[in-house]
Amino acid sequence: MHLDDAPLAEMTAERFAAVLAAKTRGGDVLHAITRDRSLDFFVVYSSLAALVGNLHQAPYAAANLHLESLVRARRASGLPGLALAWGGIGETGYVVRSGLTASIAHSGLGLVPPDTACDALGRFLSRKAVSAAVGYVDWDRMGRILPALKAPRFAGRPGSAQADSRDATEDFRERFARTDGEQERKALIGDTLTALTAAVLQMPPDRVDRGAHLADLGLDSLMGVELKAGLHRVFGCDLPVMELMAAGSVAGLTDRLHRALKG
Ligand SMILES: NC(=O)c1ccc[n+]([C@@H]2O[C@H](COP(=O)([O-])OP(=O)(O)OC[C@H]3O[C@@H](n4cnc5c(N)ncnc54)[C@H](OP(=O)(O)O)[C@@H]3O)[C@@H](O)[C@H]2O)c1
């Protein structure tokens, strides 16, 4: 890598190109000269900066995204490839050598020890992953510095309302089996369904009006298909989308699920 941090407005074309070159030309050359060889691995190191963006590092983020797309193109044509986007690496490497540990921590990044990083590398290689990000991230802290993290495309990140809703639905069957009493079971179905609906609508569960019609909550037909898949995954119930919409509200659907699960 080659770093030259500056606000984008102060970047010159030459400085931008120099940051791009180490990764884009380096990656492209390695790809070109090994394309016809039988490789076991082709691993590139990207950065979390490519995933979330980083002030003053636009060309570095772009260079890493180039590497990630090179890997996707390789995999699409049957060649090996893995792109790992690291957060911060501890004990060795650029961040530690440059004394950036404190400022990295301030931005919400913890440092990953090299042996943990190597374990992750081995794990993603054996899973034949295409790309992955590895790091310790305090998303709330990072969100204060990078407002872009509030964009809908990050709604599924760990700790987000959507991810919390997803977690709340995962252990439904176990909790249902442990719950006695019709009212208690119905309440559990209602809470789980609300969390599931909130995850589909990308809103906090406490903002889902259980009495409102699903369409009025913003559930369109595509989201209906997503909710239907969620009902199958969490409750083991197969409801046609039409019936799902006909149930009207979360409360109506709760009654419908309660009847189905009684059996
Ligand atoms: N360290 C981190 O926390 C961190 C976080 C996110 C991503 N990454 C990524 O992980 C990779 C390694 O990071 P690191 O911290 O280990 O870096 P590093 O210790 O600074 O090592 C960088 C390596 O790149 C080589 N290099 C630099 N400029 C080059 C150029 N123009 N052409 C060819 N080789 C060049 C250096 O060669 P010489 O030794 O000969 O100079 C060195 O071997 C980088 O791609 C970086 O983007 C690291």
PDBQT file of the ligand as one rigid body, heavy atoms in Angstrom, charges set to zero:
ROOT
HETATM    1  N1  LIG A 301      -1.837  -2.711   9.271  1.00  0.00    +0.000 N 
HETATM    2  C1  LIG A 301      -3.157  -2.537   9.321  1.00  0.00    +0.000 C 
HETATM    3  O1  LIG A 301      -3.738  -2.266  10.379  1.00  0.00    +0.000 OA
HETATM    4  C2  LIG A 301      -3.972  -2.668   8.069  1.00  0.00    +0.000 A 
HETATM    5  C3  LIG A 301      -5.322  -2.316   8.121  1.00  0.00    +0.000 A 
HETATM    6  C4  LIG A 301      -6.085  -2.427   6.979  1.00  0.00    +0.000 A 
HETATM    7  C5  LIG A 301      -5.529  -2.911   5.833  1.00  0.00    +0.000 A 
HETATM    8  N2  LIG A 301      -4.213  -3.244   5.794  1.00  0.00    +0.000 N 
HETATM    9  C6  LIG A 301      -3.654  -3.716   4.525  1.00  0.00    +0.000 C 
HETATM   10  O2  LIG A 301      -2.762  -4.774   4.742  1.00  0.00    +0.000 OA
HETATM   11  C7  LIG A 301      -1.632  -4.667   3.877  1.00  0.00    +0.000 C 
HETATM   12  C8  LIG A 301      -0.366  -4.737   4.661  1.00  0.00    +0.000 C 
HETATM   13  O3  LIG A 301      -0.363  -3.718   5.655  1.00  0.00    +0.000 OA
HETATM   14  P1  LIG A 301       0.848  -3.592   6.648  1.00  0.00    +0.000 P 
HETATM   15  O4  LIG A 301       0.410  -2.767   7.779  1.00  0.00    +0.000 OA
HETATM   16  O5  LIG A 301       1.435  -4.930   6.894  1.00  0.00    +0.000 OA
HETATM   17  O6  LIG A 301       1.839  -2.726   5.762  1.00  0.00    +0.000 OA
HETATM   18  P2  LIG A 301       3.403  -2.535   5.871  1.00  0.00    +0.000 P 
HETATM   19  O7  LIG A 301       3.968  -3.161   7.094  1.00  0.00    +0.000 OA
HETATM   20  O8  LIG A 301       3.672  -1.101   5.638  1.00  0.00    +0.000 OA
HETATM   21  O9  LIG A 301       3.909  -3.357   4.639  1.00  0.00    +0.000 OA
HETATM   22  C9  LIG A 301       3.577  -2.880   3.350  1.00  0.00    +0.000 C 
HETATM   23  C10 LIG A 301       4.308  -3.730   2.345  1.00  0.00    +0.000 C 
HETATM   24  O10 LIG A 301       3.979  -3.193   1.044  1.00  0.00    +0.000 OA
HETATM   25  C11 LIG A 301       5.175  -2.981   0.324  1.00  0.00    +0.000 C 
HETATM   26  N3  LIG A 301       4.967  -1.817  -0.542  1.00  0.00    +0.000 N 
HETATM   27  C12 LIG A 301       4.709  -0.548  -0.171  1.00  0.00    +0.000 A 
HETATM   28  N4  LIG A 301       4.603   0.265  -1.250  1.00  0.00    +0.000 NA
HETATM   29  C13 LIG A 301       4.775  -0.543  -2.335  1.00  0.00    +0.000 A 
HETATM   30  C14 LIG A 301       4.785  -0.322  -3.737  1.00  0.00    +0.000 A 
HETATM   31  N5  LIG A 301       4.543   0.898  -4.261  1.00  0.00    +0.000 N 
HETATM   32  N6  LIG A 301       4.983  -1.381  -4.527  1.00  0.00    +0.000 NA
HETATM   33  C15 LIG A 301       5.213  -2.600  -4.022  1.00  0.00    +0.000 A 
HETATM   34  N7  LIG A 301       5.232  -2.873  -2.705  1.00  0.00    +0.000 NA
HETATM   35  C16 LIG A 301       5.030  -1.857  -1.880  1.00  0.00    +0.000 A 
HETATM   36  C17 LIG A 301       6.242  -2.746   1.373  1.00  0.00    +0.000 C 
HETATM   37  O11 LIG A 301       7.483  -3.129   0.834  1.00  0.00    +0.000 OA
HETATM   38  P3  LIG A 301       8.866  -2.617   1.522  1.00  0.00    +0.000 P 
HETATM   39  O12 LIG A 301       8.963  -3.275   2.851  1.00  0.00    +0.000 OA
HETATM   40  O13 LIG A 301       9.886  -3.092   0.550  1.00  0.00    +0.000 OA
HETATM   41  O14 LIG A 301       8.745  -1.147   1.606  1.00  0.00    +0.000 OA
HETATM   42  C18 LIG A 301       5.809  -3.692   2.486  1.00  0.00    +0.000 C 
HETATM   43  O15 LIG A 301       6.293  -4.997   2.290  1.00  0.00    +0.000 OA
HETATM   44  C19 LIG A 301      -1.815  -3.362   3.098  1.00  0.00    +0.000 C 
HETATM   45  O16 LIG A 301      -2.270  -3.686   1.825  1.00  0.00    +0.000 OA
HETATM   46  C20 LIG A 301      -2.860  -2.592   3.866  1.00  0.00    +0.000 C 
HETATM   47  O17 LIG A 301      -3.677  -1.848   2.985  1.00  0.00    +0.000 OA
HETATM   48  C21 LIG A 301      -3.422  -3.135   6.897  1.00  0.00    +0.000 A 
ENDROOT
TORSDOF 0
